[in-house]
């Protein structure tokens, strides 16, 4: 049993039911797989429309989840019924594409604001012990980089979102505190930094998910695009590490009522990330493109709370994570979407 639960706190999850909204996506499916490995019974609620079938099948949600429900977090009766059968909730469902949220703020509002309110209403009426709300480092905006260096984002600093997506996440944080603070249900808020890892694939018209964008560009003989010259800074966190931290936030006593950065604490420029990917492709070329709207200059996480409150630290280095992604891509050529090699789509 000790081998199955390297962290003794995770034993609390054995036999428990955990509702994971958005459990069919990249991060959600990893959370579900790890929950199952810890003896929990994950319940997935997802629309299953964020990824094409060829990629979605690799998430293996049906294999790891105790129950899978095709539905929307705005469906009040469905969410209430599921929350009433859960011991814990991880609310990861979101319209999580910065560019798409900018183009369609109405859709972003429906998914990220209305959907979150529906989940909170259901949780407030349920026996759920703790809810973990998945937020984003985008709530920091550009931050305040002293001396022109990379900004270090701490949970206590003022928040200045610069995109529709970030604004919906900040609203969600506030609403979680307002509705669950002092209630019978505990909460924790986790702010993800830049998540990557297979089988992540890019979406048309998006500038998010730079690792798959660049790796697939190199794999198909296209130049790696450096938006804004690649000077932005990112704190890249592998999806496996992200999932582990999120699950720890369910059970760590010190995490109750807290907001916690989930990042490595290491700043890396977009250009450096491109060079790591290009090291696998001797003929890779680069092209500089304009900075997209809503794309922050970025920064890196102050990780002290994650260490102190969760006892968490990342285990997968960026170099290793990119090696894994490129190896997966080379072994899974069908993962590259058909639209990816269409010039009109790439230029969008």
N, C-alpha and C positions, 0 to 999 in steps of 0.2 A: 504493500500500500504506500510506503514511503516513496518508492520510485515513481508512482503515479502522481503523487502530490509533493513536488519538490518544495513548495511553499506551504507550510501547514495551514495557513489561513484559507487556502483554497478548498480544504476539506469541508468547509461550510456549504459549498456548492453541491456536494454529492447528494443526489436524490432531489434537488430543488428544481423548480421550473423557472426558466428565465426567458421572458419575452424579449426578442431582439427585433425591433422594427428596422427595416432596411437590411434584414439578415441575408438577403440574396445577393448583395453587392460584394465588392472586393473586400472591404474591411469587415462588413457584417458576416460574410461567410467564414472568414478566418476566426472571428469571435465565436461563431457557432461551433466550428470544429474544435477549438480549444476548450470551450465549455463542455462539450461531449467527452473530451479526453479527461476532464476533471470529474466526470460522473454526474454532471448536470443533465437536465432534460430541456434542451433549447426549443423554444417555440418561435418560428419565423413568420413575420408578417411583411410581405413585400409585393410590389406590383410586377417585379421581374421584367421591367422594360428598359433598364439602364444599360444593358449589355446585349450584344447579339447572341443567338443561341450557341454558336460555336465556342464562344468564350464562357458563357453562362454555365454550360455543362461542366466545365473544369472546376467550378466552385464546389461541386459535390454537396450542395445543401441538403438534398434528399437523403444522402448517406448519413449525415451527422445530426440532422434535426429530428427531434421526437415528433414534431408536428410542423407542417408547412401550410400556410394560409396565403392564398393569392388574394390580395386586397390592398386597400389604400388606408393610410393613417387618418384620413379625414372621415372614414366610415365609422361613425360614432358607436353604433351597436356592435360592430365587429371588435373594435378596440376595447370597449367596455367588457365584452365577453371574455376576451383574451387576458386582459389585465386582471380580471377576477379570478383567473386560474394560475396566476404567476406569483412567485415569491420575490422575484427581482425583475427589473426592466432596464434594458439598454436601448435608449432612443437614438438610433443612428440613421433613421430614414431622413432623407433630405434631397432637395434639388441642389446638387453639390457642384455644379459647373458655374464658375464665375462669369464667363462670357455669356452663357445661356441665361443666367439670372439677369444680366444687364439687358439682354434683348427682350426678355419676357419677365418683367418684375411681377406681373400678375400671377404667373405660374410659380415664381419663387415665393410669393406671399401665400398662395394656396397650400403649397407643400410644406414650407418651412415655418410659417406662422400659424395658419389654420390647423395644419397637421399636428404641430407641437401642442397647441392648445387642446386639441381633442385627446391627445395622449395624456396630458396633465389632468384634464377633467376625469378621465377614466381612472388614472392612478390614485387621485384624491379620494375616490369612492371605493378603493380596493384594499386588500390586505397586503399589498406590496411592501416589502421591507425597505428597499432602496431603489431609486432610479438613478442611472448614470446618463447624463445628457452629453451627447457628442457635439462639441463646439469646434472652433477653428482659430488658428493663429491669425487669420485674416482680420479678426476684430481689432488687432493692434494697429492696422493701417501701416503707415510708413514708420511709425515710432519716432524716436528721437536719438539718432546716432551721433553721439558726441564726437567732435573732431573729424567728422566725415567717415568714420569707420562703420563697421556693421553694427546694427542696432541689436542690443540684447533685450529681449522682451521678458519682463517679470509680471506676475499675475496682479501686482498691486498698482501698476502704472495706469495713467489715463488711457482710455480706449477711443480710437478715432478711425472707425471703419471707412474705407473709401470705395466700397462696392456694394451693390444690392445684396449679394450673397452674404457678405460680412455683416451687413446691417440686420439681416434676418437672424443670423446666429447670435448677435448681441441681444436682440429682443428675446430670443429663446432663453438665454442665460438669465436675464432679468425676470422673466416669467416663471422659470423654475424656482428661483429664490422666493418670489412673491407667493407662489401657490403652495410650495412644500416646506418653506422655512417655518419651523415651529409646529409642523403637522406630525402625524403619526408615521409618515414616510420620510426616511432620510433621502438625501440626494448628494450627488457629486457631479461636478462639471469637469470634463476633460477637453482641453484645447489641443487638437492635433496640429502638428506642424506638417511639413510636406510629405505625404504618404506615397510610397511607391512599392513595386514588387509585382511579380507575375501572379496571375495572368491579366494584369492591367492592360487595357487598350485605350487609345485616344478616341476622342469623339470629333466629328466634323464641326468646324467653326469654333473650336475651343482652343485655348492656350494653356489649359491645365494638363497635368500628367506629363511633365516634360520628359521623363525617362522613356516611356513608350513612344512618345512623339519622335524623339531623337534616335532611339534604337531602330525603330521601324524605318525611319528615313535612311539611316545608314544601310540597313539590310536591303532596301530596295534601290540603292544607288542614288538617292536624293541628298541634297545638302542638308546639314543640320542647321536649323534656324536658330539664330541667337536674337531673340526679341530684345530690343533696347541695347543691343551689343553684348548681351549676356552678363551685364554688370550687377544684376539683381542678386541678392543673397538668399539662400534657402537653407533650412535645417531639414535634411532628408532623413526620414524615419521609415524603416522597413515595415511592411504591413504585419509581419509576424510579431514584431516588437510592440506595435501599436495595439494589436489585439490583446497581448499579454497585459499591457498596462491598463487597458479598459476593464478587463476582468478583475484585476487587483483592486480597481476603484470600487467594485461591487462589495468587497469584503473587508478592506482595510479600515479599521476603526478610525484612524486619524483623517481619513478622506471625507468623512461625513460633513456635509455643509461647506466643502472646500472646492475651489477652482484650481485645477492643476494642469500645467503645461506638460504635453507629451512630446518631447523632442530630444535630440541627442546633445544639444549644447554646443554643437560644432557648426560654424558658418561655412558655407560652400557657395561660391559664385556659380551662376548658371553656366558660365563659360568653362569652369573647372569640371562641372558635371558632363558637359559635352566632350571634353577631352578624355574623360574616363571611358565614355562610351566609344569614342573614336579609336581608342587604343585597341579595340577588337576589330576595327575595319581599316586596314592600311590605306585605302583609297578614299577615306571619308573627307568630305569638303564642308566648308562652313559658309553661311550667308547671314549678314546682319539685316534685321528687319525692325520696323518701328515697334515701340513699346505699346502693347495693347491697353485699352482703357480698363481701369480697375485693377491693373497688375501692380502690386506694391513693390517697392524697392526691397522689402523683406528684411529679415534679421534671423536671429537664432534664439533658442529657448534658454531662459534661466531654469535650470533643472533641479534646483534645490528642493522644491516641494515634492517633486516626483520621487526623489531619493529619500527624503525624510518621511513623507506620509505614505508612500506606496512601497518603499523598499525596492524601487524599480530602477533599472538602468538598461539601456539598449545593448543587445548582444551581437547585432549584425552590422558590420562596418559598411560604409557606402560603397567602397571598392568591391567588397564581397557581394553586396546586394546587387550591384550592376552586373557583376560576373554571372550571378544566378539568373538575372533577367535576360541577358543576352543568350545564355545557354538555353534557356527555355524557349526564347524566340526562334533560335536556329533549329531547335528540335520540333517546333510547332509552327510551320510556315502558314498553316491555315488560319492562324490567329490574326494575320494582317488583313484588315477589312478591305473589301473590294474598292470602296471609295477612296482609299488612301493613295492610290496611284493615279487618281483622276485630277489633272491639273486644276480644273475649275474649283474643285472642292478644297484642294490644298491652299489655294490663294484666298479662300474666304476668311 
